[in-house]
């Protein structure tokens, strides 16, 4: 049984599973667990309403979908797309124009044929608009090299935003579209489910040590809005799960491998007979459709869309999520989407938890410190861009490949089970199952020593054989020639072994 076969599962051997994770995976797991603990504490302490908690989970799912879409384009094929917000907006407006009561085109449609939910049609409309626009912008740009797609997509994002802002007869202009129903509101049976589920009231309790420390927990009500948000979370969970499974399949397929070749060396892919233009178009359209799916979900989550949702800053938030997680990594895209929401929404409330002024008196010549602290606390929500910038700098400096690079996603489990595993490294792949990065150098060094030692043993055997032949007089020069050839081969094998292990 190989090391990959013996990899423990999280259910049967949690401690072994944790020990088998890389250092980066442990850090990510600890970070996510800490954030979930903080959210749960905010929930039970009453500082975070249960409805808003579920809304945040929905936003995380939306950003994960956006990161998936950009990851297909940039992480797989190397396509620089700066119009993420445009395709997101097409999905949101596509479904909103069919379902919103303020829509200038439909005024809100009734269920088709009396029972078929309109939001289902809105999904196909939003995704279709995104696919058509992706083909239109891809035809003149994907045949070109360098950064022409980046320039074209940057202009496209602004064109789409201005159309949504100024075409009142189509999009209701700057007023946006209101009265968007929830995704399940107009369904025949499920639409009435939130109203029929029980309302739960949790009385506020005081816990702690009397006279030493006390705090109040609970004290909230779970009602209809909470159940509606819960259904939204279930919806985005299905979207994320299906998208992840599809991308995981295509990432490991020949299609995904060719895309990675195009990203690394497009000339090489063309020399191998691949239609790089067609493959890049497929990647661009697939990523744009996934972004539009995120927009469809957002419209039914927020129940209101406006041109402000298409601001360029949203595009760069998604880029940060992909870069942070690791270009080409689906797991990294999920982690990046989680971090972006943690920064965006977490910074809204931290300022209120900090003291308004420093707890100690500062000398007069350090008065600027106190004034700076007060300014930061009063405007803490606006410091999210600063936090994002610091994260980018740290990642580029210490982890340029991203927190969760895609190595483990590039090989089929069945291939890993049959591969030659040596010291945790699957030969012929980029999979590294080592417990942490600290062992990599030692394992490479040990591999070189083992290879050189084997080569030396082979040389000794050949030398002894050559010497016997020379003594017998059968081939006077045989021993020398054999020894020289063995020495040369041993040196070559040692060199190759060292290169492979490194």
N, C-alpha and C positions, 0 to 999 in steps of 0.2 A: 504494500500500500504506500502510495506517495504521500508527501507532506500535504499536497492539496486535498487528497482524499481524506486525510485525517483532520482537516480543518474543523474545529468544533463549531457547533451551532449555538445561537444565542439562547435557545430554549433548553437544550439538553446540558450544555456546559457554559453558563454565562461567564465564569471566571476564565476559562480557557479561550473563549471567544474574545474577551477583552484583551488577554495577553497576546493574541494573534494579530491585533490591529496595529497599524503603523502609528507613529507618533502623531502625525497630522490627523488621522481618524480619531484617535483618542481625544485630541484637543477639540475637534469639532463636536464630538459626542458630549464632552464636558460643557462646552459653551451652550449647546442647544438645551441640555438638561438644566443648566443654571438659568437660562432665560425662561424656560417653562416653569421653573420653581418660582421665579419672580412674578410671572403672570398669574400663577395660581394663588400666590400670596396676595397680590393685588385684588384678586377675585374674592377670596374669603375675608379679607380685611375691609371690603367695601370700597376701596379706592378705585376699583375697576368694575364697571357694570358687566353683568354676564352677556347682555346683548352686544355691547361694544367689544367684549372679548371674542365673541364668535365673528364679529365683523373684521377684527384684526386677522383672525385665522383665514377668513376669506381673502383678504388682501394679500396675505402671504402666498396663497395658492395662485392668485392672479399674477404676482410677480414671478413665481416659478414658471408659469406658462410663458410669460414674456421672455424669461431667460432661456427657456427651452428653444423658443423660436430663433432668438439671436444666436444661440449655440449651434443650431443647425447651419446657419449661414456663415458665421465667423469661425466657430470652433471646428466644424467639419470641412468646409470648403474654402475658408479664408476670404469670404466676401464681406467687405466693410459696408455695413448698412447703417446709415444715420437717420433712417426714417422709421424707427420702431414705433414712435408715437403716431405716425400717419396710419400704419396698418392697424394698430390698436384702435385708433379713432374710427376707421372704416368699419371694424367689427361692432363697435359700440353704437355708431350712428345707423348702421345697417339694420340692426334689430330694433333700435329705438324708433326709427321712422315707421316701422310697421306696427308697433305696440303702444307707443306713447299717446296719451289723449291730446297732447299739445302738438302732435305731428301735423305739419301743414300738408302732407301728402295723403295720409290715411285717416288722421284723427282717432287712431286706435281701432284696430280691427277686431271683430268678433271671431270666436273660434270658427275655423273653416269647416264647412259642412255641419256646423253645430256642435262638433266635439273635438276636432283636431286642433291642438294648441298652436296659437300663432308664434310663440317663442321658438318652437321647433323650426318654423319657416324662417324666422329671423336669424337663426344660426346659419342656415344655408345662404341667405342673402348676404350676411356679413362676411362669411368666408368666401363667397363667390366674388364680391367686390374686391377683397384683398388679393385673391388669385389673379383676377383680370388686371389690376393695377400692377402687380408684381411682374406679369408678363410684359405689359406695356413699357415699364421702366427698364426691364431686363433686356429687351430686344436690342436697343441701341447701345447698351453699356457693357453687357457681359462679354461681348466679343473683344472689348478693349482691355488693355492691361493697365497696370499701375492703379491709381486711385480714382478712376473715372466714375465708378459706381458710388464711391463715397461722396463725390461732389454732386452727382445727380440725385442721390437719395437725400442729401442734406437740403437741396432745393425742393425736392418733392414733399418733404415733411412740412415745409413752410407753405407751399402751394395748397396742400390739403387743409391745413389749419385756416388759411385765409378764405378758402371756399366755404368751409363750415361757418366762418365768422360773418361773411358778407352775403351769402345767398339765403336771404330770409324766406324766399318762396319755397326753398327746398329744405332748409335745415333749421328754420326759426332764428337764424342769426345768433347774435350774442346772448339772447335770452335762453338759449339752450332748449332742451327737450325735457319737459316734466311729465309727471303722470305715467312713468314707465312701470308696468306691473312687475311683481316678482316673477321669477321664471316659472314657478308652479302655481301662481295665483289663478290662472284661467283654465287649469286642468280640471276635468270633470269631477274626480274624486279627491285627488291630492290637494287641490286648491283650498278645500275647506278644512284640511287637517290641522293647521295651526290653531284655528278657533276651537276645535274640539278637544285638543290636548289639555290636560289639567294645568291650572295655574298653581305654582308652588311658591309659598312665602317662607322665607328663612328669617327668624327673629334675630335681632341684634343681640349678641352675647358679649360679655366682658370676661376676659380670661387674663391670667397672670398671677403674680404674687401680691396680695393686698399689702399696701404700704410700701412696696418696693417697685413693682412694675406691672402695669396693666395695659391692655389694649382691647379694642372692640373688633370683633370679627362678624362675618356674615351680615345680615341686615339687608337683604335684597330680595327681589321678586322675579321669578321666572314666569313670563307670560307669553302672549301671542307673538310679540316681536322676537323673542328669544327663539321660539320654535321655527319661525320663518328664517332667521339667520342660520339656524342649525341645518335646515334643508339646503340653504345656499352652500354651506360648508360641505355637505354630502355631495352636492353637485360638482363643486370645484375639485373635490377629492377624486371623483370619477374622471373628470377631465384630466387631472394631473396623472393619475395612475395609467389611464389608457395611453396618453401621450408618452409617458416614460417608457412603457413597454414597447410601443411602436418604435421609438427612437433607439432604444436598447437593441432591438432586433436589426434595424437598418444600420446602426453604427458598426455592428459586427459582421454585416453582410458584405458581399463583394462590392455593392454600391457604396457603402460607407468607406471601404478600404480605398476605392478609387478616389473618392472625395478627399481623403487624407493625403493621397499622392498628389492630387491637384493643388492642395494647399501648400505642400512642401516644394513641389517642382512640377509646374504645369507642362513645361516642355517635355519632361520625361513621360508624363501621362499621354501626351499626344504622340510621342514616339512609339508608345506601346499600342497605338491604334484606338485610343479612347476618344470619344466625342466630348471633349471637355466643355464646350459651350452648352450642349444639351444637359450634361450633368450639373453644371453650375445653375442653369435655369431651374432644374428640378429642385435643387437645394434651396434656391432663393424663394421659389413659390411655396415650398413646404414650410419654411420658416415663417413666411408672411402669413400663411393660413393659421399657424399656431398663435401668432401674435393677435390676429383677428379674433380667435377663439377666446383669448383673454379679454378682449374688448367686449365681446358678447356677454361674458360673465359679469364684467364690471357694470354694464348698463343695468342688469337685473339685480345686482348687489346694491348699487348706489341709488338706483331709481331716478337718476338725473344725470344727463351728460351735457357738456358745454364745450366750446372751443378751447377753454382753458385746460381741459384734460389732454390736449394735444401739444402742450408746451414742449419745447426741445429738451428741457431739463429731465423730463421723464425718460427720454431716449437714453440719456447719459447715465441715469440711475441703473437702467438695465445693463448697459455696458459695464458699469462697475460691478454689478452682480456676477456677470460672466467672467470678468477678469479675476475677481476675488476668488471665485470657486475653482477656476481652472478652465481655460479654453478647451473645448472638446469633451468636457466631462459633464455628464448628465447629473451626477451626484453633486458636483460642484455648482451647477446651475441652481439646484434646489437649495443648497446652503447659502449661495449668494442672495437669492430672493428672500430668504429668511432674515439675513443680516440687514438688508436694505430696509425692510419694514421695521426691524428692531431700532434702527437709527432714526428713521422718519417719525415713527410714532412714539418711541421711547423718549426722544428729546423734547416732546411737547410737555411732559409732566415733571421731568427731573428738576427744572428750575423752581417749581413750586415746593419741592421737597428740600431744597437747599436754604440755608439761612440767608436773610436779605443782606446782611453785612458780615464781615469777618468777626469771629468770636473774640478776637484779641485786638487791643488798640495798637495801631501801627505808629511808629515815629513820624514826625511831620515830613521828613525827607523821603519817606516811603508812602506818601499819600496817594501816589499814582497807582499803587498796588490795590488799595482798597477801592478806588474809583473804578479801576479795571474790573475787579471782582464784581462790583455792583452792576456794572454795565452788562457783563456776561450773564449774570443771574437773571436780570430783567429781560434779556433777549435770548434766553437759552435755546428757545425753539429754533431760532434762526442760525444757530451754530451747527446744524446738521451738515451743511456743506463743508464746514471746516473738518468735522469728524470724517466725512467721506474722503476728503482730500488727504487727511493723515493716513487713512486706511490704504489708499492707493499707493502712497509713498512707501509705507512699510511693506506692503505686498511686493511691490516692484524691487525693493531693496533686498528683502530676505527670502521671498518665495515667488520668484518671477513666473514659475510654472503654475501658480495658483495653489490654494490650500488643498484641494482634492484633485490632483491631476488625473487624467483618464486612463492610466496604465491598466488598472484592474478591469476596465470596461472593454478592453480591446481583444479579449480572448474568450472563446466559448468555454463554459465549465467542463464540458466533455473533453475538449482539447487539453485543458489544464490537467485533467486526471490522467491522461495518457502521455503527458509530456515528461521529459527527463528533468526531474527536479533535483537541484543540487544546492543545498544551503539556503533554500527558500526562494531561489531565482529560477523561474521556468525558462529553460533553454529555448532560444529561438523566439522569444516574445519579450514584451516590455513589462510583463507582470512581475511585481516584486511583493512577495508575501512576508517580507522580513518584519520582525516585531518593531523595528524603528530604524531611522536613518543612521544611528550611531554604529550599527553593526556592518554597514555596507563596505566600508574600507577594509575592515578586518577580514570579511568573507572574501573579498577580491584578492587580498594578500595571501590568504590561505590557499585559494584556488591556484594562484601562480606557483606557490611552493610545491603543491601536490603535482602539478603538471611537470615542473622541472625535475622533481624527484623521479617521476615515472620515466621521463626521457633519459635521465642518467642511468637508471636501471637497464633500459633497453640498450644503451651504448655499451655498458659493461658486458652484456650478454654477447653482443656482436663482436666486441674486441676479443673476447675469449675464444669465440668460434673461429675468427680470422687467424689468430695465433696458432691454433691447432692445425688449420689447413696449411699454413706456411711451413710448419715443422714437418708435416708429412711430405712436403715437396710437391703436392698436387698443383697448387697455384701459388708460386712464390710471392706474387704481389697481392694475393687475395686478402690477406689479413690487413694490410695497410689500406687497400681500397675500401674494404668493408668498414674499417674503423673510421676512415675519413668521411665516408658517406653517412655512417651512423651519427658521427659528431655533427655533421651539417644538418641532418634531419632532426636530431635532438634539439639543436639550437633553434631551428625553425618551429618545431612543435612547441618548445617552451615559449617562444615569442608569441605564437598564435594563441597558446593557452592563456598567456598573460593578457593579451588584448581581449579575448573573449570574456574573461572574468572581469576585466575592468569595465 
